[in-house]
Amino acid sequence: MGNCLSHTKHQVRTAEPPGDNIPSHEQLAAQTHFSVDEVYALEELFKDLSNSIHRDGVIHKDEFAYALFKAQNHSNIFAEKVFELFDTKKNDVIGFDEFVFALSVFHPKAPVQEKAVFAFRIYDLDNTGHIERGEIQRFLAALLKDNPAIDLDDAHLSALIDNTFKEADLAGDGHISPDEWQILVQKHPNVISYMTLPVLKELTKKYPSFVFNENRK
């Protein structure tokens, strides 16, 4: 993530998959925005999620969707894309180290630039390196489908997308580049407000059983 991490305490890894050797809790903390105790608490959460359906110690796509929507067969573009980004080893499951590395960007301590990079990759549904108008439309259409309380018809949806591209597409080439996205986020940081999960600062309170982990020093 280059310069966007220059002001952080740790050298954070969120884009690169970890190696074959599973890092220790201390190593995970050193390379993310989590404290060591938070990593241990995350392990308790991971155990719950990875054993919610398949009980095999890794998180499958249906378990991931269930954690988000409490429905095993729920299909959602957001969940699919985020699962893809969490699954850095590309083996269709999420291991504990991948879980920690990916969740780090959602920590309140993670810098806005880092969050913006991850958010860009979510919207870049087709992995073209740019955000296309059609991708935004598909994303918002899926969002509206899962949130019927949001009353937004096709005309207003189209106007919303037009206004977004009018402001963000500075080059006028029909798509939003990573640099243009960063500029948009700097102007309107609320567009990635979902990238911050305050609950991640309360992990040790929500999962106090981490203190009984036999590996904890």
Disulfide bonds with the S-S distance in Angstrom:
none
